Amino acid sequence: MSRNEGNAQERCVTLHMVSSLDGFIARKDNSVSWLESTGSVYEAGVTISEEEAASFVKTIDCYVLGSRTYEHALELGWPYGDTPVMVVTGRELPSARKSVEFYAGDLKTLMDVQLGPRYRNIWLVGGAMLCQRFLELGMVDEIRLVIAPVLLGEGLRLFSGGMAEERWSLKNVVAYRNGFVELSYSAARA
Ligand SMILES: NC(=O)c1ccc[n+]([C@@H]2O[C@H](COP(=O)([O-])OP(=O)(O)OC[C@H]3O[C@@H](n4cnc5c(N)ncnc54)[C@H](OP(=O)(O)O)[C@@H]3O)[C@@H](O)[C@H]2O)c1
């Protein structure tokens, strides 16, 4: 059970990532064009309308990103709208948007002091480095992993290893018509 399940007022940190079948989140050159659908169709899968997607995204209070994901998002086209975004970095980075804040320092303080009091539904959306650190610190309540129907062969690994063994509980599975599958888990901590 998620640490925060059953208490709607507490914060929930969701790790959301899209992985290839062989566990990569980006090609070696950082490109992510493999995230686009190829036109293959899984007949039993569902589709989500733009309206449904937009109303779901409105439930997210804040995104947390590592600096490399931030820089890549600026290059590719900003996907986070006007929702508040916290970028973790030790560097001075340009801020192109009012909704972006930068944070350097302890990640527990980030959650407990900076974000926890302000936001309830917090999405950690990459990259691999920052997500792994959050998992190691036990600060993820839910994992939403989307598996894309592609083998990349090489690239940036979703998890690079070295984490302690930990059980998670499967909460939901959604298969989409474009062949992507979303697996949702909650932390099975005592
Ligand atoms: N497939 C997907 O769903 C998905 C999602 C997100 C990203 N991506 C891809 O993943 C790649 C980026 O991932 P990545 O793992 O290389 O990098 P990342 O996690 O996005 O960013 C790493 C950077 O975050 C900062 N950082 C991380 N932990 C920190 C800590 N504890 N304290 C202070 N700063 C910390 C550091 O920034 P400084 O070096 O600035 O100090 C570090 O270099 C991109 O290619 C992106 O497109 C894919």
The ligand as an ORCA input file, in Angstrom:
! r2SCAN-3c Opt
* xyz 0 1
  N      11.660      8.112    -21.537
  C      11.302      8.944    -20.584
  O      10.210      8.829    -19.995
  C      12.226     10.046    -20.157
  C      11.842     10.885    -19.110
  C      12.720     11.882    -18.707
  C      13.945     12.044    -19.323
  N      14.277     11.215    -20.347
  C      15.593     11.365    -20.983
  O      16.594     11.085    -20.005
  C      17.750     11.884    -20.278
  C      18.145     12.651    -19.016
  O      18.271     11.779    -17.910
  P      19.596     11.698    -17.014
  O      19.451     10.552    -16.087
  O      20.772     11.777    -17.915
  O      19.583     13.081    -16.224
  P      18.519     13.783    -15.233
  O      18.169     12.865    -14.108
  O      17.425     14.394    -16.013
  O      19.417     14.980    -14.697
  C      20.592     14.721    -13.972
  C      21.034     16.024    -13.306
  O      20.108     16.389    -12.295
  C      20.816     17.016    -11.243
  N      20.718     16.173    -10.051
  C      20.335     14.902     -9.977
  N      20.351     14.474     -8.705
  C      20.721     15.502     -7.974
  C      20.881     15.703     -6.595
  N      20.671     14.731     -5.706
  N      21.277     16.909     -6.162
  C      21.511     17.905     -7.034
  N      21.345     17.776     -8.387
  C      20.960     16.583     -8.825
  C      22.279     17.119    -11.688
  O      22.308     18.351    -12.380
  P      23.564     19.331    -12.567
  O      24.556     18.508    -13.333
  O      22.954     20.420    -13.383
  O      24.022     19.738    -11.222
  C      22.392     15.951    -12.630
  O      23.436     16.086    -13.549
  C      17.367     12.792    -21.426
  O      17.811     12.207    -22.626
  C      15.864     12.786    -21.405
  O      15.283     13.053    -22.650
  C      13.463     10.219    -20.795
*
